[in-house]
Amino acid sequence: MAAAKTSITQGHFGITTLGEEVKSFTLRAGDMEAKIITLGATVTELHVPDANGRAADVVLGYKSLASYESCNAHVGCIVGRVANRIAGSSFVLDGITYPLSPNIGVDHLHGGAQGFHRMVWRSEVLEDGRLRLAHTSRDGDSGYPGTLEVHVTYTLTSSCLSIDIQATTDAPTPVNLASHGYFNLSGSTSQASVLGHELEVLSADLVFTSDQLLPTGSIRPVEGTALNFLKPLPIGTNIAELQKQPHGGYDHSYALHDQPSRPLQIAARLSDPISGRTMELATTQPCLQVYTSNFLDVPHGGKHGALRRHQAVCLEAQGYPDAVHHPTFPTTILRPGEVYKHRTEHRFRASPI
């Protein structure tokens, strides 16, 4: 059987408070559908069939542009210039100290308050049915050195959403880009929790962090801890143990390998036993952040009402967090003449219930 051809239609999502137009794109392939807006290169909807062939939206999102503009939860967007935390909002590169804009206490998270999620990206529909979004991050943005040219390409097939990220720079700079989708595979607007989903993470090692979620530099085994998902396990099985800690759930980085990049490999599987949907995540990235939306609390503005704690799980393929402070971690420094290049695939299937 021939593969389903991907179609793309363009629409208008709104005008930002700064007067910029935000475009929307709908990608369709077979029974799959993805909606993407140019603000933050954000996936606002992803419709996936269940075991009975009924497609439903499996990602959280907002119903209006205003909500996306005021969002601090990074729902569905591309985060950067550096995903995750940078301790103390500064780093030293080639002997020069670069202060960054703090936006989570004294630390810097996901590129700062004016990170890539706040930017309106340029768009291009490619002839082969892919959507390419581009952003130029100028020298000094949020404190980062060098002008960074970034391209994110979305590809949809009848069973997979692929995200290809590429970047180049004219001066040395840290780069660690990630997609920050919130997944709930139930596809039900009344499903308030993702704790019944089964998760498998193909990693035996954890990037150990402090109570402030900052890496200590240590890599520790998951064996014997509540963080062990080497075998499929309902997310809620051991979460009570983590709720005693400040982060109130899973917000941890799993070490996949010790190189900045390697061939595409499976990192995790997420399954919903009620709908029969399974998402398999494959990536070239060296690390996977698992976050159970512990701080998500949006009473209004969600596509279907409130966005709640533990309503979804983020599986963020990325570089090692705070690598600028830990020379034993795979480097996140990009230099002129080099190309930052990563691919992540969200592969879907449905099994009989």
C-alpha positions as CSV (number, residue, x, y, z in Angstrom):
1,M,0.0,0.0,0.0
2,A,1.4,3.4,-0.9
3,A,2.2,5.8,1.9
4,A,-0.4,8.5,2.6
5,K,0.5,11.8,1.0
6,T,0.9,14.7,3.3
7,S,-1.2,17.9,2.6
8,I,-0.6,21.3,4.2
9,T,-3.1,24.1,4.5
10,Q,-2.3,27.6,5.8
11,G,-4.4,29.7,8.1
12,H,-4.3,32.8,10.3
13,F,-4.0,32.3,14.1
14,G,-3.9,36.0,15.1
15,I,-1.9,39.1,15.7
16,T,0.6,39.4,18.6
17,T,0.6,42.3,21.0
18,L,3.6,43.6,19.0
19,G,1.6,43.6,15.8
20,E,3.1,40.5,14.2
21,E,1.0,38.0,12.3
22,V,1.0,34.4,13.6
23,K,0.3,31.9,10.9
24,S,-1.2,28.4,11.4
25,F,-0.5,25.3,9.4
26,T,-2.5,22.1,9.3
27,L,-0.6,19.0,8.2
28,R,-2.6,15.9,7.3
29,A,-1.4,12.3,6.4
30,G,-3.9,9.5,6.5
31,D,-5.8,9.7,9.8
32,M,-3.1,11.8,11.4
33,E,-3.3,15.6,11.7
34,A,-0.9,18.2,13.2
35,K,-1.5,21.9,13.7
36,I,1.4,24.2,14.1
37,I,1.7,27.9,14.6
38,T,4.6,30.2,13.9
39,L,4.7,31.6,17.4
40,G,7.3,29.5,19.1
41,A,7.1,26.9,16.3
42,T,4.4,25.4,18.4
43,V,2.5,22.2,17.9
44,T,-1.0,23.2,19.0
45,E,-2.8,20.0,18.1
46,L,-1.9,16.4,17.2
47,H,-4.7,14.0,16.2
48,V,-3.9,10.3,16.4
49,P,-6.2,7.3,15.9
50,D,-7.0,5.0,18.9
51,A,-7.5,1.2,18.8
52,N,-10.9,1.7,17.1
53,G,-9.6,4.1,14.5
54,R,-11.0,7.2,16.1
55,A,-8.6,10.1,16.0
56,A,-8.3,12.5,18.9
57,D,-6.0,15.3,20.0
58,V,-3.2,13.9,22.2
59,V,-1.3,17.2,23.2
60,L,-2.3,20.0,25.5
61,G,-2.6,23.5,24.2
62,Y,-4.4,26.8,24.5
63,K,-7.4,28.1,22.6
64,S,-6.2,31.6,21.9
65,L,-3.0,33.4,20.8
66,A,-3.2,35.6,23.9
67,S,-2.9,32.5,26.1
68,Y,0.2,31.3,24.2
69,E,1.7,34.8,24.5
70,S,1.3,34.8,28.2
71,C,2.2,31.2,28.7
72,N,5.1,30.4,31.1
73,A,4.7,26.6,30.8
74,H,6.2,26.3,27.3
75,V,3.3,24.3,26.0
76,G,4.1,22.6,22.7
77,C,6.8,25.0,21.6
78,I,10.5,24.8,20.7
79,V,12.6,26.0,23.6
80,G,16.0,27.6,23.3
81,R,18.7,28.9,22.9
82,V,19.4,26.4,25.7
83,A,16.7,24.1,27.0
84,N,16.5,23.3,30.7
85,R,18.3,25.2,33.5
86,I,21.6,27.1,33.5
87,A,22.7,27.5,37.1
88,G,23.2,31.1,38.3
89,S,22.1,32.5,34.9
90,S,25.7,32.8,33.7
91,F,28.5,30.7,32.1
92,V,32.1,31.1,31.0
93,L,33.1,30.4,27.4
94,D,36.6,30.8,26.1
95,G,37.5,32.8,29.2
96,I,34.6,35.3,28.9
97,T,31.7,35.4,31.4
98,Y,28.3,35.7,29.9
99,P,25.4,36.8,32.2
100,L,22.0,35.6,31.1
101,S,18.5,36.8,32.0
102,P,17.2,34.9,35.1
103,N,13.6,33.7,34.9
104,I,13.3,31.0,37.5
105,G,14.7,32.4,40.7
106,V,18.4,33.2,40.1
107,D,18.6,30.6,37.3
108,H,17.9,30.6,33.6
109,L,15.3,28.2,32.1
110,H,14.6,27.4,28.5
111,G,16.3,30.4,27.0
112,G,14.8,32.9,29.4
113,A,11.6,34.9,29.5
114,Q,12.2,36.0,25.9
115,G,13.4,32.7,24.6
116,F,12.5,31.1,21.3
117,H,8.9,30.3,22.5
118,R,8.2,34.1,22.4
119,M,9.4,34.6,18.8
120,V,7.3,34.5,15.6
121,W,9.2,32.2,13.3
122,R,9.5,32.5,9.5
123,S,7.7,29.8,7.6
124,E,8.1,27.8,4.3
125,V,6.1,24.9,3.0
126,L,8.4,22.6,1.1
127,E,7.4,20.8,-2.0
128,D,7.6,17.3,-0.4
129,G,4.9,18.2,2.2
130,R,7.2,19.3,5.0
131,L,6.9,22.5,7.0
132,R,10.1,24.5,7.7
133,L,10.2,27.2,10.3
134,A,13.2,29.5,10.8
135,H,14.4,32.0,13.4
136,T,17.4,34.3,13.7
137,S,18.6,34.8,17.2
138,R,20.8,37.9,17.3
139,D,24.1,38.3,19.2
140,G,23.2,39.3,22.7
141,D,19.7,37.8,22.8
142,S,19.0,37.0,26.5
143,G,22.7,37.4,27.0
144,Y,23.9,34.7,24.6
145,P,26.9,35.4,22.2
146,G,26.8,35.0,18.5
147,T,24.0,35.2,15.9
148,L,22.3,31.9,15.6
149,E,20.4,30.7,12.6
150,V,17.8,28.0,13.4
151,H,15.6,25.8,11.3
152,V,13.0,23.4,12.5
153,T,11.3,21.1,10.0
154,Y,8.1,19.2,10.8
155,T,7.3,16.1,8.8
156,L,4.0,14.2,9.3
157,T,3.3,10.7,8.0
158,S,0.3,8.4,8.7
159,S,2.1,7.2,11.9
160,C,4.8,9.6,12.8
161,L,5.6,13.3,13.6
162,S,9.2,14.0,13.0
163,I,11.1,17.1,14.2
164,D,14.4,18.0,12.6
165,I,16.4,20.9,14.2
166,Q,19.4,22.5,12.7
167,A,21.5,25.6,13.7
168,T,24.6,27.5,12.8
169,T,26.4,30.3,14.5
170,D,28.9,33.1,13.7
171,A,30.5,32.9,17.2
172,P,30.9,30.2,19.8
173,T,27.7,29.8,21.8
174,P,25.8,27.1,23.8
175,V,22.9,25.5,21.9
176,N,20.5,23.0,23.2
177,L,17.1,23.0,21.5
178,A,14.1,20.9,22.4
179,S,10.5,20.3,21.6
180,H,8.3,20.8,24.7
181,G,5.1,18.9,23.9
182,Y,2.7,17.9,26.7
183,F,1.3,14.5,25.9
184,N,-1.9,12.8,27.1
185,L,-2.6,9.8,24.8
186,S,-6.2,9.3,26.1
187,G,-7.4,11.9,23.7
188,S,-10.2,12.7,26.2
189,T,-10.8,16.2,27.3
190,S,-12.1,14.8,30.6
191,Q,-8.9,12.8,31.3
192,A,-7.4,14.9,34.1
193,S,-4.3,12.8,34.8
194,V,-1.6,11.0,32.9
195,L,-0.6,8.9,35.9
196,G,-2.3,5.8,34.5
197,H,-0.2,5.9,31.3
198,E,2.6,3.4,31.2
199,L,6.1,4.7,30.6
200,E,9.3,3.0,29.5
201,V,12.6,4.9,29.4
202,L,15.4,3.0,27.8
203,S,18.1,4.4,30.1
204,A,19.7,2.9,33.2
205,D,21.3,6.2,34.2
206,L,20.1,9.5,35.6
207,V,21.7,13.0,35.5
208,F,21.5,13.5,39.2
209,T,20.2,16.9,40.4
210,S,19.8,18.9,43.6
211,D,16.5,19.8,45.1
212,Q,16.6,22.9,42.9
213,L,16.8,20.6,39.8
214,L,20.3,21.6,39.0
215,P,22.8,18.9,37.9
216,T,25.5,18.1,40.4
217,G,27.7,16.6,37.7
218,S,27.0,13.0,38.8
219,I,25.5,10.3,36.7
220,R,23.7,7.7,38.9
221,P,21.9,4.4,38.2
222,V,18.1,4.4,38.3
223,E,18.1,0.9,39.7
224,G,16.4,0.8,43.2
225,T,14.9,4.2,42.8
226,A,11.4,5.6,42.0
227,L,13.0,6.8,38.7
228,N,13.4,3.4,37.2
229,F,11.3,3.0,34.0
230,L,13.5,0.3,32.4
231,K,10.4,-1.8,32.3
232,P,7.0,-0.3,31.5
233,L,5.4,1.1,34.6
234,P,2.3,3.3,35.3
235,I,3.6,6.8,35.8
236,G,1.7,7.1,39.1
237,T,3.2,4.0,40.7
238,N,6.0,5.7,42.6
239,I,5.1,9.4,42.2
240,A,4.0,9.7,45.8
241,E,7.6,9.3,46.8
242,L,8.6,12.2,44.6
243,Q,5.8,14.4,45.7
244,K,7.5,14.8,49.0
245,Q,10.3,16.7,47.2
246,P,10.0,20.4,46.0
247,H,9.4,19.4,42.3
248,G,6.4,17.3,43.2
249,G,6.8,14.6,40.6
250,Y,9.0,13.6,37.7
251,D,11.3,16.4,36.3
252,H,14.4,14.4,35.6
253,S,17.0,13.9,32.9
254,Y,17.8,10.4,31.7
255,A,21.3,9.9,30.1
256,L,20.9,8.1,26.8
257,H,24.5,8.2,25.7
258,D,27.7,10.2,26.3
259,Q,28.1,11.8,22.9
260,P,26.5,15.1,21.6
261,S,24.7,13.0,18.9
262,R,24.5,9.5,17.5
263,P,22.2,7.6,15.1
264,L,18.5,7.7,15.7
265,Q,17.5,5.3,18.5
266,I,14.4,4.6,20.6
267,A,14.6,6.5,23.9
268,A,11.1,5.9,25.4
269,R,7.6,4.5,25.0
270,L,4.4,5.9,26.4
271,S,1.2,3.9,26.3
272,D,-2.4,4.6,27.4
273,P,-4.2,1.3,28.2
274,I,-7.6,2.8,27.8
275,S,-7.3,4.2,24.2
276,G,-4.7,1.6,23.1
277,R,-2.5,4.4,21.8
278,T,1.3,4.1,22.1
279,M,3.9,6.7,21.3
280,E,7.5,5.6,20.7
281,L,10.1,8.4,20.9
282,A,13.3,8.0,18.9
283,T,16.0,10.6,18.9
284,T,19.6,11.4,18.1
285,Q,19.8,13.6,21.3
286,P,21.9,12.4,24.2
287,C,19.4,13.1,27.0
288,L,15.7,12.8,27.7
289,Q,13.9,15.0,30.3
290,V,10.8,13.4,31.7
291,Y,8.4,16.0,33.2
292,T,5.0,15.2,34.6
293,S,3.6,18.8,34.4
294,N,4.1,19.3,38.1
295,F,3.7,23.0,38.0
296,L,1.0,23.2,35.4
297,D,-1.9,25.2,36.8
298,V,-3.9,27.2,34.3
299,P,-7.5,27.6,35.4
300,H,-8.7,29.0,32.1
301,G,-7.5,29.3,28.5
302,G,-6.8,25.7,27.7
303,K,-8.3,24.2,24.5
304,H,-10.8,22.3,26.6
305,G,-10.7,24.2,29.9
306,A,-8.2,24.2,32.7
307,L,-4.7,22.8,32.4
308,R,-3.9,20.8,35.5
309,R,-1.0,19.3,37.3
310,H,-0.1,15.8,36.1
311,Q,-2.5,16.2,33.2
312,A,0.3,15.3,30.7
313,V,3.9,14.2,30.4
314,C,6.7,15.9,28.5
315,L,9.4,13.8,26.9
316,E,12.0,16.4,26.0
317,A,14.8,15.0,23.9
318,Q,17.7,17.4,24.4
319,G,21.4,17.8,25.4
320,Y,22.6,17.3,29.0
321,P,21.2,20.0,31.2
322,D,23.5,22.8,32.5
323,A,26.4,21.3,30.4
324,V,28.1,24.7,30.3
325,H,29.0,24.1,34.0
326,H,30.0,20.4,33.7
327,P,32.9,19.6,31.4
328,T,32.4,15.9,31.7
329,F,28.9,16.2,30.1
330,P,28.6,16.0,26.2
331,T,29.3,19.6,25.0
332,T,26.5,21.9,24.0
333,I,28.9,24.5,22.6
334,L,28.5,25.2,18.9
335,R,31.3,27.0,17.0
336,P,31.4,28.7,13.6
337,G,31.7,26.2,10.8
338,E,29.9,23.5,12.7
339,V,26.3,22.5,12.3
340,Y,24.0,21.6,15.2
341,K,21.7,18.9,13.9
342,H,19.2,16.6,15.6
343,R,16.2,14.6,14.8
344,T,13.3,13.3,17.0
345,E,10.5,11.1,15.9
346,H,7.2,10.6,17.6
347,R,6.0,7.3,16.3
348,F,2.4,6.2,17.0
349,R,0.5,2.9,16.9
350,A,-2.7,1.6,18.4
351,S,-3.2,-1.9,19.9
352,P,-6.4,-3.7,20.6
353,I,-7.8,-2.9,24.1
